[in-house]
Amino acid sequence: MDTWSRQEAVGEGLTATSPTKSEDLLAELPPELLQGAPLHLLMRRRGAFMKPPNKCRQCVSTQQTDCYAYFVSHDWATNRWLKYFSLLVHFNGVPAAVAALIAGIGLGLLITLGLVPHSSWMPFLAHLLPVLVLLFWQDIRRVVFQARMVFLDCACIPQGDDALKAQCIRGLVSFLNRSEKLIVLWSPRYFRRIWCAYEVAFFLQKNQAEQIIFVPVQLASIWFLNYLLALLTRTTLYFSEAIDIYGQSVAAYIGLVGGVLLLQQLTIWPAVYYAVTNLLQDVEELPQQLKQFNVDDAGCSCCTNHHRDPVTGEPVPCDRKLIYEVLERWFGPGQGTEDALARFNTHMRESLVMQVEQTSRPEILILKHGVVANCAACFPYLSADIVMTCDRINRQTRGVLLYPAGQLYIFLVVLCGMRVMVLIGQFGQHSACRHRAGTIAGQVALHAAYSFGMMLLWTSWAAVIDEYSYMPLSALCILLCFSAYVLAPLCRGSCGSCLTADRARKMASRGESVGLEHVVAGVKGCDNVYSEEHVMAGPDRQVKECECDKVYNEDLVEVIV
């Protein structure tokens, strides 16, 4: 939350009331200052809630709360629209894909049963539901479930009263302590700000690294570009089927579809691979950045301004000194500032790096969001697929199974294309630093070869085989197996099924014995043994880990012992 670096604070007249001792940063706030913003209201305001602090509170209503579902941490140098769309995709992306599936199947069945008149525009009507869910899912969810409260600095901290504003900044721990999860809107500059490191440090000192959710802001652009590509491809195929171009001329069909694919390769795919390559490079550097983390290198605007108010020139207290004192209390009470900071640096380099590597693998993130975007774009066309398939069955058209098989083939090609996109992105991420334009051109050429190859494979096979033959279905079966293989990373856990502290507490509350055998049993697919020495390690260790990178926090060890 770089918001409260001195750059913004001094501009609001906080120099007179800035914190002067570490106790201030640990102060408990009165209940009336514990304001939260309902998530649905934040999302309803689009990017306005990421405006500068003095403008944000004017457009977001807050209410008193005693707990927060999410604490949103971000740096203010990152574009506010990127941060908004990242939250939109993170919270509403999967519900939008599910809504697209329901809309496509539901509308198709209604038309088939004669309850709704048939129209060529029905897939576009089906698109309305996922779009509305993507934009307003939090409002829809609120009808059934309780609204989720979020802490966002500029919305939940008073902007009109300088004294209250300074008090809330000093009592930031009160907000952190009541937050279940920390959402980090991550960009490469995030860990260069000391206030951002301070917020992460709070969750680390509570052994809650697993509650830190990294959301790279670059994912939003990749999501929407993939959605646009899938929408254009599926729309082209739908109209070609609606006017029966394939039945009139296979060459015309290939020309139309191939022309649209070529246009995509020349216009949209270069932007996709530019974004994918940048994200892969940035996230690949994140673990290394954390392994070399040093809190002394984190930026602090008060130090940049030489502890002077840039407007009045008056001296201001040093945020860095206050944060250092708090870190000393958390990570090394009674051992001196240097030792405490060293322990904090070590904690960041070890436990947080492991969490990032397990939950923020860039290829998995890109694959997951790419699949969700493609599902949201393709599922509404199920309405047309169901109607056309049923119509062919009623008319006893030849090759009745060939049409739905072809639509499934296209959908699987699109999904597998996400994995191909990631692999091609990884192929070019290291050479992109030296030859960016050439690398992107090569990536686009490889993807074009995949797209045209898969299109021609099915078209040529369907053209030369008898319409009653089931031979084209063998290509579909091969693609199904290939899809299961390339999409398997989405279904795998980060490293087996680890026994968590929550599960251990539940077992203990039911009177079941929780011993080392449960820990060992939780490490599947690992030949290493989580020995008793690991569990009984000294109390100074805040994180226990086995050789297969499993993390067991202090709470679990206490239950086991």
Secondary structure, 3 states (H helix, E strand, C coil): CHHHCHHHHHHHCCCCCCCCCHHHHCCCCCHHHCEEEEHHHHHHCHHHHHCCHHHHCCCCCCEECCCEEEEEECCCCCCHHHHHHHHHHHHHHHHHHHHHHHHHHHHHHHHHCCCCCCCCCHHHHHHHHHHHHHHHHHHHHHHHCCCCEEECHHHHCCCCCHHHHHHHHHCHHHHHHCEEEEEEEECCCHHHEHHHHHHHHHHHHCCCHHHEEEEECCHHHHHHHHHHHHHHHHHHHHHHHHCCHHHHCHHHHHHHHHHHHHHHHHHCHHHHHHHHHHHHHHHHHHHHHHHCCCHHHCECHHHHCCCECCCCCCECCCHHHHHHHHHHHHHCCCCCHHHHHHHHHHHHHHHHHHHHHHHCCHHHHHHHHHHHHHHHHHHHHHHHHHHHHHHHHHHCCCCCCHHHHHHHHHHHHHHHHHHHHHHHHHHHCCCCCCCHHHHHHHHHHHHHHHHHHHHHHHHHHHHHCCCCCCHHHHHHHHHHHHHHHHCHHHCCCCCCCCCCHHHHHHHHHCCCCCCHHHHHHHCCCCCCCCCHHHHCCCCCCCEEECCCCCEEEHHHHHHHC
